[in-house]
Every structure is written in C-alpha cells, then in structure tokens.
Amino acid sequence: MPEELLATFPVRRLSILNEAGEVDETLMPELSDGQIKRMHELTVLARTFDERALALQREGRIGTYPPILGQEAAQVGSAFALLPSDWVVPSFREMGVHLTLGYPIHQLFQYWGGDERGLKSPEGLNVFPICVAVGTQIPHGVGIALAASYRKDPVAVCTYFGDGATSKGDFHEGCNMAGALRLPVVFICQNNQWAISIPRHQQTASQSLAQKALAYGFDGIQVDGNDIFAVYRTTRDALEKARSGGGPTLIECHTYRMADHTTADDAARYRQPAEVEAWRERDPLLRLERYMAHCGLWDEESGRTIKERALATIDEAVKTMETLPPPEATDMFDYTTATLGRRQTRQKEEF
C-alpha cells in the first residue's frame, strides 16, 4: 500500500501593535478612544498593584507574591473581551485579569496576605478561586464548560495557565476532553518563557505551544502577548466562537516574565541580564503609550494623572485590607464541608 499524507496544519501568529507604537490598521479591532483609554488605565492599575504588592511583601505585610510585570497586556487584553456571563478559572498570576473584571482590590491583597476570605468572589462575578497547584485548574475550566454545554447556556469559559502547565497531564486531559466534546472553553497560556527556572525550549520540543491544540482537534494560535490589541482581538474571536458552538481554542500569549517567578525566587541565578533587557523594549505598557501618543490620547501630564489615580486606588485598598478584623479560627471548620462529621464536631468543640 502507498504511503499517504493524512493532513497538514498551519500554526498562525498575530501581531498588531509593534514596539514603536505603530499598528496594522487592517488588523486593528474596532475600539473607541474611550475603550483604548480604559485599557491603558487598567494596565497602569495592574502595574501599580504589582509594584505595591512587591513592596508590601518586602515589608512583611503580605506573604509570597508572584509578580506580573511584563504580562499586563496578556491579562488586561484578554479579560477586556469577556462578558459578565462568562466564567474565569485563573491560576496564581492573573491579577491583571481580576482587576479588569472589577474584582475588589483589597480582597486580592487580603488573599496574598494569607486570608482565604479574599477569594470569595462578589455576587455576579464569575471568577473561580486562585489556583496555585500548577495546571490543576484546567480540568475545572473544562468541567464548567461541560456543565454550560449540558445546560445550553450561551457562555464561554476562559482558563488561564503558564507555559509550565502545558507539561502537566492536567493540560492534556483537559484539552482532549474539550476537543472531543467541542466544549465552549478558551485556553489562555501565558508563555512567559520560564517555568520557574526551566526555559521553554527545555520543556517541550514543539516549536510553539499553540500547535499543541492541533492534536486535540481544535484551533491554536500564538499572539504577541505584549500587544494588547492582538490579545484582545484573538480572545474576543475565540470567545464568540465558543459561545456559538464552535468549540475550544488555545491561545498562546508569547510574552516574558520580567521579574522573578515569585518573591521566593531569584531569577538572576538562571537568567542572563541581557535577555531581560532585550524584553524591556517590548514592554506592553510602553508600546501602548507610544501608540496613544501618536493618536493624541496620551501625554506625560495625563500619564501622571492616571498613575496618581491608580496609586490612590491601591492605597485605599491596602488601608481597607489592613483594617479588616482577622478571621475566626473556627472558620476552618465552618467553611470546609457542608456538614461536620462527628470527628470534626468534636475537634471544633475541643478547639
């Protein structure tokens, strides 16, 4: 029998906004000046939150924290495309997503300060708790999408993870189920090039992470993760496809973690300074401001005003967080199971 070519598959990459602040007008999504300004304000807010969280950790006022410096466009751009009815299943490095969706800022600080009450999402905000165990939230997102499919809810589910998670079985199991059942889920991989100290090229032989979707029968696309417009457009299209029954999409946001993995890490031990510096010129906030300056939407004075407003918002959130009464010790019993067994009842009484 002859040898046959079964199929060939393209892997696309989308870029719209370059480092000089120039856009490809043919690819630019329809956004009003007000929406672009809002994207910028949220990006500044996310970076300001990140800066303050690092300072608070160094002062011993919160615990270990995972910086998002350099990844703001991947987070704000994707979250900006979500509808209130959609569901979000985050990992542990999505503060920009939370802020874009309107999650209470003091609760984010509360969580990173060790108070689990910070993960109680407000009514009407479909955000699942932060997941620190790498990749384990991916099957959760697929399960929510399966439930939505059963109920015929016209919603999409968006689950976030890093490049390291694509090396976990949870990722492969989730993608396989999503593809087989054509579930309304969008997988957003923030490929920041490092799984703690392991570079991407040592994690997988694949030329891209986007192409991994092809094995499961659905689309995968790589976007410039520092280009907020490319991220927004790609996520918007993937969400619309998911809601209309078109099945899942894997979006690889090709970005860079400019800070340490967490405040418990020292990236200088395994990364070359030249690599970090090369990515600084690709800063997502810098290129957005260059574009806005070309369009007359930003100047240094307005930039200072936006930064000052963000600082005031963050300061107020920190104040709120630090004036909250501590949790009751018995909360560990009251909010773990629906009903207590005899052993837990006895332990609570003894406690």
C-alpha positions as CSV (number, residue, x, y, z in Angstrom):
1,M,0.0,0.0,0.0
2,P,1.3,3.5,-0.7
3,E,2.3,6.0,1.9
4,E,-0.2,8.7,2.3
5,L,-0.1,12.3,3.6
6,L,-3.0,12.4,6.1
7,A,-3.0,16.1,6.8
8,T,-1.0,19.3,7.2
9,F,-1.8,22.0,9.7
10,P,-0.9,25.7,9.8
11,V,0.0,27.5,13.0
12,R,-0.8,31.2,13.0
13,R,0.7,34.1,14.9
14,L,-1.0,37.5,15.3
15,S,0.7,40.9,15.9
16,I,-0.9,44.3,15.5
17,L,1.0,46.8,17.7
18,N,4.8,46.9,17.4
19,E,7.4,48.3,19.8
20,A,7.3,51.7,18.2
21,G,3.6,52.1,18.9
22,E,2.6,51.5,15.2
23,V,-0.4,49.3,14.3
24,D,-1.5,47.4,11.3
25,E,-4.8,49.2,10.6
26,T,-6.1,46.2,8.6
27,L,-5.9,44.0,11.7
28,M,-6.8,46.6,14.3
29,P,-10.0,45.7,16.2
30,E,-12.8,48.2,16.5
31,L,-12.2,50.0,19.7
32,S,-13.4,53.5,20.7
33,D,-11.0,56.1,22.1
34,G,-12.7,55.6,25.4
35,Q,-12.1,51.8,25.3
36,I,-8.4,52.3,24.5
37,K,-8.1,54.7,27.3
38,R,-9.7,52.3,29.7
39,M,-7.4,49.5,28.6
40,H,-4.5,51.8,29.4
41,E,-5.9,52.8,32.8
42,L,-6.3,49.1,33.7
43,T,-2.8,48.3,32.5
44,V,-1.4,51.1,34.7
45,L,-3.6,49.9,37.6
46,A,-2.3,46.3,37.2
47,R,1.3,47.5,37.2
48,T,0.7,49.8,40.2
49,F,-0.9,46.9,42.1
50,D,2.1,44.7,41.2
51,E,4.6,47.4,42.4
52,R,2.8,47.8,45.7
53,A,2.4,44.1,46.3
54,L,6.1,43.6,46.0
55,A,6.8,46.5,48.4
56,L,4.3,45.0,50.9
57,Q,5.9,41.6,50.7
58,R,9.3,43.0,51.4
59,E,7.9,44.8,54.4
60,G,6.4,41.6,55.7
61,R,2.8,42.9,55.3
62,I,1.8,40.1,52.8
63,G,3.2,36.7,52.0
64,T,4.9,35.3,49.0
65,Y,3.7,37.0,45.8
66,P,4.1,36.2,42.0
67,P,4.9,39.4,40.0
68,I,3.1,40.1,36.7
69,L,5.5,42.7,35.4
70,G,5.6,42.4,31.6
71,Q,2.4,40.3,31.3
72,E,-0.2,43.0,31.7
73,A,-1.3,43.1,28.0
74,A,-1.9,39.3,28.0
75,Q,-4.1,39.7,31.1
76,V,-5.9,43.0,30.5
77,G,-6.3,42.4,26.8
78,S,-7.9,39.0,27.2
79,A,-10.1,40.0,30.2
80,F,-11.4,43.0,28.3
81,A,-13.0,40.7,25.8
82,L,-15.0,38.8,28.4
83,L,-18.7,39.2,29.0
84,P,-20.2,39.3,32.6
85,S,-21.8,36.0,31.9
86,D,-18.6,34.2,31.0
87,W,-16.6,32.2,33.5
88,V,-12.9,32.7,34.5
89,V,-10.7,30.0,36.0
90,P,-7.4,31.6,37.0
91,S,-4.0,30.2,38.1
92,F,-2.0,32.3,40.5
93,R,-0.6,35.0,38.2
94,E,-3.7,36.7,36.9
95,M,-4.1,39.9,39.0
96,G,-4.5,41.9,35.8
97,V,-7.5,39.7,34.9
98,H,-9.0,40.2,38.3
99,L,-8.6,44.0,38.2
100,T,-10.0,44.2,34.7
101,L,-13.1,42.3,35.8
102,G,-13.6,44.6,38.8
103,Y,-12.6,42.1,41.5
104,P,-12.3,44.0,44.8
105,I,-8.6,45.1,45.1
106,H,-8.5,44.8,48.9
107,Q,-9.5,41.2,48.6
108,L,-6.6,40.4,46.3
109,F,-4.2,41.9,48.9
110,Q,-6.2,40.0,51.6
111,Y,-5.5,36.7,49.8
112,W,-1.8,37.3,49.3
113,G,-1.7,38.3,53.0
114,G,-2.8,34.8,53.9
115,D,-6.5,35.4,54.4
116,E,-8.6,33.0,52.4
117,R,-11.6,35.2,52.6
118,G,-10.0,37.3,49.8
119,L,-11.1,34.5,47.4
120,K,-14.8,35.0,48.0
121,S,-16.0,36.4,44.7
122,P,-18.7,39.0,44.8
123,E,-22.1,38.0,43.7
124,G,-22.4,38.2,39.9
125,L,-18.7,37.9,39.3
126,N,-17.9,34.5,37.7
127,V,-14.3,34.1,38.9
128,F,-13.2,30.9,40.5
129,P,-10.6,30.9,43.3
130,I,-6.9,31.4,42.6
131,C,-5.2,28.0,41.9
132,V,-1.6,27.7,43.0
133,A,-1.1,24.0,42.1
134,V,0.2,24.2,38.5
135,G,-2.3,23.1,35.9
136,T,-4.9,21.7,38.2
137,Q,-7.4,24.4,37.3
138,I,-7.5,23.4,33.6
139,P,-9.9,20.4,34.2
140,H,-12.0,22.6,36.4
141,G,-12.5,25.0,33.5
142,V,-13.3,22.2,31.1
143,G,-15.8,20.9,33.7
144,I,-17.6,24.2,33.9
145,A,-17.7,24.3,30.1
146,L,-19.2,20.8,30.1
147,A,-21.9,22.0,32.5
148,A,-22.7,25.0,30.4
149,S,-23.0,22.8,27.3
150,Y,-25.4,20.4,29.1
151,R,-27.5,23.4,30.2
152,K,-27.2,25.1,26.8
153,D,-26.0,28.3,28.4
154,P,-24.6,30.7,25.8
155,V,-21.5,31.4,27.8
156,A,-17.8,30.8,27.4
157,V,-15.2,29.6,29.9
158,C,-11.7,31.1,30.0
159,T,-9.0,29.3,31.9
160,Y,-5.5,30.7,32.4
161,F,-2.2,29.0,32.9
162,G,1.5,29.3,32.2
163,D,3.9,27.5,29.8
164,G,4.9,25.2,32.6
165,A,1.4,23.9,32.9
166,T,1.4,22.6,29.3
167,S,3.9,19.9,30.6
168,K,1.3,18.6,33.1
169,G,-1.2,15.8,32.5
170,D,-4.0,18.1,33.6
171,F,-3.4,20.2,30.4
172,H,-3.5,17.2,28.1
173,E,-6.6,15.7,29.7
174,G,-8.4,19.0,29.7
175,C,-7.6,19.7,26.0
176,N,-8.6,16.2,25.0
177,M,-12.0,16.3,26.7
178,A,-12.6,19.9,25.4
179,G,-11.8,18.9,21.8
180,A,-13.7,15.6,21.8
181,L,-16.9,17.3,23.2
182,R,-16.4,20.6,21.4
183,L,-16.8,22.5,24.7
184,P,-17.1,26.3,24.9
185,V,-13.7,26.9,26.6
186,V,-10.8,29.2,25.7
187,F,-7.4,28.1,27.0
188,I,-5.1,31.1,27.5
189,C,-1.5,30.2,28.0
190,Q,0.8,33.0,29.2
191,N,4.0,31.7,27.8
192,N,6.4,33.9,29.8
193,Q,9.4,31.7,28.6
194,W,10.2,30.3,32.0
195,A,8.6,27.6,34.2
196,I,10.4,28.8,37.4
197,S,14.0,28.1,36.3
198,I,13.3,25.9,33.3
199,P,13.3,27.7,29.9
200,R,10.6,26.9,27.4
201,H,12.9,25.1,25.0
202,Q,13.8,22.5,27.7
203,Q,10.1,21.8,28.5
204,T,9.0,20.8,25.0
205,A,10.3,20.0,21.5
206,S,7.3,21.8,20.0
207,Q,8.1,24.9,18.0
208,S,5.2,26.7,19.6
209,L,2.7,25.9,22.4
210,A,-0.2,26.9,20.2
211,Q,0.4,23.9,17.9
212,K,-0.4,21.5,20.8
213,A,-4.1,22.2,20.2
214,L,-4.0,20.5,16.8
215,A,-3.5,17.1,18.4
216,Y,-6.9,17.6,20.1
217,G,-8.8,18.7,17.1
218,F,-9.2,22.4,17.7
219,D,-7.6,25.7,16.8
220,G,-4.4,27.0,18.4
221,I,-3.0,30.5,17.7
222,Q,0.1,32.3,19.0
223,V,-0.2,36.1,19.6
224,D,2.3,38.7,20.6
225,G,1.4,38.7,24.3
226,N,2.8,42.2,24.8
227,D,0.4,43.5,22.1
228,I,-2.8,44.4,23.9
229,F,-4.8,44.8,20.7
230,A,-3.7,41.4,19.3
231,V,-4.6,39.7,22.6
232,Y,-7.9,41.4,22.7
233,R,-8.9,40.6,19.1
234,T,-7.8,36.9,19.4
235,T,-9.6,36.4,22.7
236,R,-12.8,38.1,21.5
237,D,-12.9,35.9,18.4
238,A,-12.3,32.8,20.4
239,L,-14.9,33.6,23.0
240,E,-17.5,34.4,20.3
241,K,-16.7,31.1,18.6
242,A,-17.1,29.2,21.9
243,R,-20.4,30.8,22.7
244,S,-21.8,30.0,19.3
245,G,-20.9,26.3,19.5
246,G,-17.7,26.4,17.5
247,G,-15.7,24.6,20.2
248,P,-12.4,25.4,22.1
249,T,-9.4,27.5,21.2
250,L,-5.9,27.5,22.6
251,I,-4.3,31.0,22.7
252,E,-0.6,31.2,23.4
253,C,0.3,34.7,24.6
254,H,4.0,34.9,23.7
255,T,5.3,37.3,26.5
256,Y,8.0,37.5,29.1
257,R,8.2,37.4,32.9
258,M,10.4,40.4,33.6
259,A,10.5,39.8,37.3
260,D,11.2,36.8,39.5
261,H,8.9,33.8,39.4
262,T,7.8,34.8,42.9
263,T,9.3,36.8,45.7
264,A,10.8,33.5,47.0
265,D,12.8,33.2,43.7
266,D,16.0,34.8,42.4
267,A,15.8,34.7,38.6
268,A,19.4,36.2,38.4
269,R,20.7,32.7,39.2
270,Y,19.4,31.2,36.0
271,R,18.7,34.1,33.6
272,Q,21.1,36.3,31.7
273,P,20.6,40.1,32.3
274,A,20.9,40.7,28.5
275,E,17.8,38.6,28.0
276,V,15.7,40.6,30.4
277,E,17.0,43.9,28.9
278,A,16.1,42.8,25.4
279,W,12.5,42.3,26.5
280,R,12.2,45.7,28.3
281,E,11.9,47.4,24.9
282,R,8.9,45.2,24.3
283,D,7.2,46.4,27.4
284,P,3.4,46.2,26.8
285,L,2.7,49.5,28.7
286,L,5.4,51.4,26.9
287,R,4.2,50.4,23.4
288,L,0.6,51.1,24.2
289,E,1.5,54.6,25.4
290,R,3.6,55.2,22.3
291,Y,0.6,54.3,20.2
292,M,-1.8,56.5,22.2
293,A,0.7,59.4,22.0
294,H,0.6,59.1,18.2
295,C,-3.2,59.3,18.3
296,G,-3.3,62.2,20.8
297,L,-4.8,60.0,23.5
298,W,-1.8,60.2,25.9
299,D,0.9,62.6,27.0
300,E,3.2,62.9,30.0
301,E,0.8,65.0,32.0
302,S,-2.2,62.7,31.5
303,G,0.1,59.8,32.2
304,R,1.0,61.3,35.6
305,T,-2.7,61.9,36.4
306,I,-3.6,58.3,35.6
307,K,-0.7,57.0,37.7
308,E,-1.6,59.1,40.7
309,R,-5.2,57.9,40.4
310,A,-4.0,54.3,40.4
311,L,-1.8,54.9,43.4
312,A,-4.7,56.4,45.3
313,T,-6.9,53.5,44.5
314,I,-4.3,51.0,45.5
315,D,-3.5,52.9,48.8
316,E,-7.2,52.8,49.7
317,A,-7.3,49.1,49.0
318,V,-4.3,48.5,51.2
319,K,-5.8,50.5,54.0
320,T,-9.1,48.6,53.7
321,M,-7.2,45.2,53.8
322,E,-5.2,46.1,56.8
323,T,-8.2,47.4,58.9
324,L,-10.2,44.2,58.4
325,P,-10.7,42.1,61.5
326,P,-8.8,38.8,61.4
327,P,-10.8,35.6,60.5
328,E,-12.2,33.5,63.3
329,A,-10.1,30.4,63.9
330,T,-13.2,28.2,63.7
331,D,-13.7,29.2,60.1
332,M,-11.5,26.2,59.2
333,F,-14.4,24.1,60.4
334,D,-17.4,26.2,59.3
335,Y,-16.3,26.6,55.7
336,T,-14.7,23.4,54.7
337,T,-17.6,20.9,54.5
338,A,-21.4,21.4,54.1
339,T,-21.9,19.5,57.4
340,L,-19.4,18.4,60.0
341,G,-18.8,14.8,60.8
342,R,-18.5,13.5,64.4
343,R,-14.8,13.9,64.4
344,Q,-14.8,17.4,63.1
345,T,-17.6,18.4,65.6
346,R,-15.5,17.0,68.4
347,Q,-12.4,18.8,67.2
348,K,-14.3,22.1,66.9
349,E,-15.6,21.7,70.5
350,E,-12.1,20.9,71.8
351,F,-10.6,23.8,69.9
